[in-house]
């Protein structure tokens, strides 16, 4: 492939990949915002009777009581309460995180009761196998609490007597982070054994706004039967319409399942030694204002047996909190979970993205600033690839020194394009110059760029992480804007269109791209050369909407490349002074 085609292909490919997120994604259909008033409905598909071994259907309700008996949660990193009506864990606030960078901003609330605007909760229960008749706790059952409030290292137990010889109990405890331990038990004082199937479910009775399907997965997910399963809210609805509400139906010997947001996760972790049946569901409640409900549930494949005078017990865990990478790693090892770290969407470049995160997190531990950690990481990457970059810059320098000869050939064969190409290739061969070598730095940077973009975009460690000056959050765009003179004019032009937001760091990045381009030999084709002149402007506008941390990385990387390239070009000029005079 000749230089023109190769460079054009790389430039167009990179422009498409970077431009898609900025130019196309903002105009994709947005998820509808949840309505102000939400009436909650049942967890099973309307009109479908709950089958044996499945969670029983919750009765539809147009009015959900707000004032229900509760037991408080006052753990180290979590606060909230557990509803005694239906035994729902439906009120969880993360006290380590706030909605915005403002000190007085509310703490992030993850789970909410059915009576609130964004119903999102976890529930535990039992169902009976086919042919068994057992009086079971229902959604309107009021449980009795023993203990409380629930503190880290403590325990709260909910119990209910069915009046027919069975006492059901659910005991909750929580560690110092976000992991609950749940013990479901049934005491049998009847004269016959009782078979039961424990189940758990996570329900979200609204469709949340998401950060973008093309960059990050949000919705239902889990490691089921050894592989990661992901289903977006839209996919769940589409599949559910074709399969009576069920988007996924699978048996698994171990694993976990739940619902994920960009930074937060609610995941059920059953006993890893007990085979489970897992479902992803979309439930439509036509009587409600907000018709869409999303549910992930599991039920044991085999019933537990409570012998006469005995007790059956089923233990499980529940994660409700922030997707801190090292915390997920610890739980994965502690509970022997398969791929629990993949709750963080590191993407297809997982093998590269996660090590990059570890490296940046390591430098952050030493330096105390993620922005500085990114800059140090960039220096390390440049050092690792120095030999390849050295070879590339040497070839580019030779190309620039060959410019007079190339101009002479173009003039000589301007009326014979078929002869020009072989003569140029012969010149490259005679001078031992590879015209495609200048593309190598770009090719190296692309996977690192996208992996770093992922790290900054999806990891909670980068959320609200400050740099210096006006950059208070590396995970969002530079808040300054040249179109309002960096705040001197009290108006935000981006209200009209996102193209009218151009921060100081993106401008600095554009300048460094321009300076770096001036060090490169111009393309031989005048049209191609003209296109390359506009590349810094195009990239500056495209990347203005990217997280500030990524722009800082790219600007710093450009500065390092400029210094490295200048040194290489100077050394090449000294080594081969004759080329410039040819």
FENRA-V338831 format. One line per field, one symbol per residue. psi: psi as a letter, one per 40 degrees, with the letter a starting at -180 (. if undefined). A space follows every 50 residues. Layout:
# FENRA-V338831
psi: ???
This chain:
# FENRA-V338831
psi: hidddddddddddddddddddddddeeihiihiiidhhhiaieihhehhh iheihihhiihdhhidgiiihihfideiiaihhehefhgeghhheeiida ehdeiiihhdiiideadghhiiiiaiiiihehhhhiiaeehhihihiiih iheaihhhihheefehhiihhhiiaebehihhhhihhheieiihhihiii ihhhfihiiiehdedhhhaiiihhfeihhhhiddddddddddffehdhhi ihdaaiiahiadeihhhhgiheehiihiihihhhgeeidhehihhhiiii diiihhiheahihhiiihhhaighddddddddddefihfdeedhgeadfd dddddddddddddddddehdddddddddddddddeddddddddddddddd deddddddddddfdegddddddddddddddefhhdedeeddddddddddd ddddddddhddehfhibibegeheeiiheihdefffedhgihdeddieef hhidddddddddddddddeihiidhddddddddeddddddddedeiiddd dddddddddddddddddddddddddgdddde.
